[in-house]
Amino acid sequence: MPDLPVQYFRGRDGQRLAYRELGSGRPVVLIHGYFSNATVNWVKYGHAAAVAARGFRVILPDLRGHGDSAKPHEAAAYPPDVLADDGFALIEHLGLAGPAMGGYALGGYSLGGRTAIRMLARGAAASRAVVAGMGLDGVLHASGRNGHFRRILENLGTFGRRSPEGKAEAFLRSTGTDPVATLHLLNANVDTPREALATIDVPVLVLAGDEDDDNGPAEDLADALPRGLAIRVPGNHMSAVAQPELGTTIAAFLAAGPP
């Protein structure tokens, strides 16, 4: 696994946020999932490398509350849609939206996929997008699983190791995610109505494990998007991240876009 140097930018509220890069060429921003970080989600299992090998500059931010990004404990640091705001701040910091860059692609896994949808619904000028580990239910009702995660974060250390809650807690601890920050982050979830999805007129790959309907079927989300395409890869919501097919499928979709 390559050891990518961490770089920093400022969120719109001044928080110090981290990102890493791999490769060169057309830029693509890939956003990781809840309780994870850029290294675990995208680097550890080779997905970033697979995309970079197809001629992309892969940009991998750590969400606030995760990885090497700021983890403030004040609730005010997590207003509605703050993750989309952070994504726009990164794009502005890197100048990706400028005409000289020739456009960028945008993607994410789970919470990162929902964040990509929020950015697209708010006008992100991406040429292509990837929404992985996310379905229509998780987009229309962004707080639908908040109770599950809130129960975990408010009762750490009380779950059996083999329970879904215990496995999620073990993952959180393995990635060094801040439980106070991520509890506040649940309040930042924002629904995206069908009407807003209908305005996202770019090719969007909706990708999910063949055992993953945690946020609703990927096919339903693809159907709600004007140019959505649903593809399944092996695995469930957690294990699909460890399968090479996730990265190779993303890479092939992005490479099929405009040069």
N, C-alpha and C positions, 0 to 999 in steps of 0.2 A: 504494500500500500504506500503510495507516494506521500511524503511529508510536505504538504503544501504550506508555504508561509502565510500567516494570517495578515490581512490588511484591514483597515478600518475606514468607516465613513460615519457621518452624523445623521441621525434621524431628524425629522422636521422639528422635534422637540429638543434636539441637542444631545440625545442619548448616543453613546459610542457603540456602534454596531460593527460586527465583524463579517468579513467575506474572504473567500479564497478563489484562486483561478487555476485553470489547467487548460493547456492547449492554446491554439491561435486560429484566427479565422473569423467567421461570422459569430457574433456574440449570442449566447443563450444563457438566461438566468434560470437556475433550478433551485427551488425552495423546498426545504426538508419538512418532515412531519412533526407533530406534537410529541414531546418527550425525547426527540432525536436531536441531531445536529447535522451540519453539512457533511462532515467526514464520515459518519456512520451511514447516513442515508445514501450518499452519492459516491463517495470515494472508496470506502472499505470493500465493497463488492464489485468494483470495477465499472460502475455505470458511467461515471464522469469520464473515465478513460475511453470507454466505448464511444461516447459522443464526441470527445476531442479527436479521436482517430478518424472521424468522418469530416474533419476540417472545421471544427468549432472552437471558439474561445468560451470555455465553460466557466460561468461565474456562479459561485456557491455561497450565498449568505447564510449566516446563523441568525435565526429569528431571535428577537429580544426575549430574554428569559432562558435562552438556550446557548450551548456551546461557549464561544468566546465573546458573545455579545453582552451588553449591559443587562443586568438582572435586578432592576430597581424593585423595592418591596412596597412602594407607594401605589395604591390603587389608581391614582390619577395618571400614572405612566402607561395605562392600558385602556385608553378611550376606545370607543367603537371604531372598528376598521383600522386600528393602528398598524397592523401588519401590512396592509395594502399601502398605507402612507409610507412605511419603511421601504417597501419595494420601489415606490416612486422615487424616494430619496436616493436609493442606490442607483437607479437608472439615470437620475439627474447628475449624481456625483461622477459617474463614469461617462456621461455624455452619450449614452447609447441611443437616445432619441434624435440626435442631430443628423442632418442629411449626409454628413461625411461618413457616418457609420454604416449606412445602407440598411438600417433596420436591425431588429433583434428578435429572438424567439424567447418564449416565456413558458415555464413549466413548474410543476410541483407535485409532491406526494402527500396525500391525506390533507392535513391542515394546509400544507404548502399548495396543494391543488386548489383548495377552496380560496386561498389567498390569490392565486393566479386568476381565478374566476372573478374575484372582487376587482382586481386591477383591470381586467379586460372590460368588465361592466362599467368601470369608471373611465374608460377611454384609453387604456394602455395601447400604444401603437405597435403591438407585436405583429410579426408577419405570420407566425405559427404559434400554436400553444399545445402543451401537454398537461392533461389533468389526470393524475394517477391516484389510485386508492380513494377515489371519491365518486359518489353517485348523486343522483338528483335530490334524494331526501336530505343529504348532508349540505346541499347548496340552498335549497328552499327553506330548510329549517336548520340553520347553522348551529343552534344551541341544543339540538336534539339529543346529543350524547353528553351534554354538560353534567347531568346528574351522575352518570357513570364515573366520569373523571373527577368530579368534585368529591364523590364518596371515597375514591382512592386517596386523593390529596389531603383530605381531612381526617383520614384514619390510617395513616402510614404505619406499617409494622403489625397490622392486625389480621392480615389475610394469609391464607394458606398459599404455599409456594406454587401449587399447581392450579390455583383458581385464576380466572381471567384477571381479577384485580391484582393478585400476587404477581402474575407474570408482567403486568403493566408496571407495577412498582419496581420490580427487578430491572426492567428496561430503563426506567427513569434513573435509577441509582447507577446503572452501568454507564450512562451517558453524562452523568454529572449535572443533570437538569435541576434547576432551582424550583422546589415545590411551591414556595410562596409566590414567586413570580408567575409560574404557570397557572396557579389557581386564579390570580388576578386576570390572566390572559383570557380565561374563559369568558369574561365580561366583554371582550372586544369582538366577539363573533357577530357578524351581520348577515342577515338573510339576503339572498339574491332572488328576486321574483322571476317568474317565467318571462315576463315582459322584458326584463333586462337581459336575460339569456338570449332572447330573440334578436338583440342588437349586436351580438358578438359575431360579426361576419368575417371570421378568419377560420382557416382549417384548425380544428381542435381534435387531438387524439385523446380519447377517454380510455384509460388503461387500468385494468384491475386484475388481481389474481382470480383464477377460476373458482376459488372458494370464498371470495371476498364480496359480500354484499353488506358490509358493516354500515355503510353510508347510503345504502340503496344501490340498485343495479346500475352498473356503468352504462348499459344500453339505454336506460331511461334518460340519463343526462345527455348522452350523445344525440338522442332523438329530439331533445329540447333545444339543441344548438343548431343554427342554420347549416353549419358545415362540420358537424360532429361525426367522428368515426370511433366506434367502440371495438377494442381488441382485448382479449383475455390472455393472460400469461399464467404459468403455474404458480400455485400458492394461495395462502389466505392473506389477510391484511398485514400481518407481521412477516410471514415467511416469503412473500413475493419479493420483498426488498433484497433478499439474499440470492435470488435467482438471476442468472446472467441474461435471461430473456427480457427482463425489465429494461436493462440498459440497451441491449441490441435493438429492441423494438422502438424505443425512443429515438435512438440514433438513426435508424432507417427512416422513420417518419420525418425527422428534422431534415435529413439529407435530401429528401424528395421535394423540399420546398424551393423557393427562388434562390438562385446563386448569389 
